[in-house]
């Protein structure tokens, strides 16, 4: 692990994609067969505004520290780093989870509240680096409990009472290419774009 990606200057655009290998065959009659290979990953492309040398230098130095694709690091993507839902404080898993599941019982929430987490919110379980996405709104009942539905399927078992990280969600990533380049104009302004892939 080699640090946390600089937060300033902030990217102008952040594109986040889900990558999962799917093997598909279609017969002449149109019948489709498909299966997926485990290992969904999020891919992130960051585009930065035009920068001065002083602004770009910390980013360039951080990238050099990664030694191409050798090292892993964390990044909190802008705009999607915090949940859209009303979650606050510590909300936790209510009952141990087994790898492969896509639902979790959650407790510790504000009672009788809709949208504790919203569909499309990113989160991860404390103690694990894999990031997941809520695919349905998480609502609480009169006891502050509810069921969270998420994707991709859980990669590793989660113990009872493990807390969810839903704000400032950090992705563990690496560079996707051994060659990193930037453009610099005659007025010495720098343009930079970077591609990252989640590390499992």
Secondary structure as GFF3:
##gff-version 3
##sequence-region A 1 200
A	DSSP	beta_strand	11	19	.	.	.	ID=ss1
A	DSSP	beta_strand	22	26	.	.	.	ID=ss2
A	DSSP	beta_strand	32	36	.	.	.	ID=ss3
A	DSSP	beta_strand	41	48	.	.	.	ID=ss4
A	DSSP	alpha_helix	53	65	.	.	.	ID=ss5
A	DSSP	beta_strand	73	75	.	.	.	ID=ss6
A	DSSP	beta_strand	92	93	.	.	.	ID=ss7
A	DSSP	beta_strand	103	107	.	.	.	ID=ss8
A	DSSP	beta_strand	122	125	.	.	.	ID=ss9
A	DSSP	beta_strand	132	134	.	.	.	ID=ss10
A	DSSP	beta_strand	146	151	.	.	.	ID=ss11
A	DSSP	beta_strand	164	165	.	.	.	ID=ss12
A	DSSP	beta_strand	171	175	.	.	.	ID=ss13
A	DSSP	beta_strand	183	184	.	.	.	ID=ss14
A	DSSP	beta_strand	190	191	.	.	.	ID=ss15
A	DSSP	beta_strand	193	198	.	.	.	ID=ss16
###
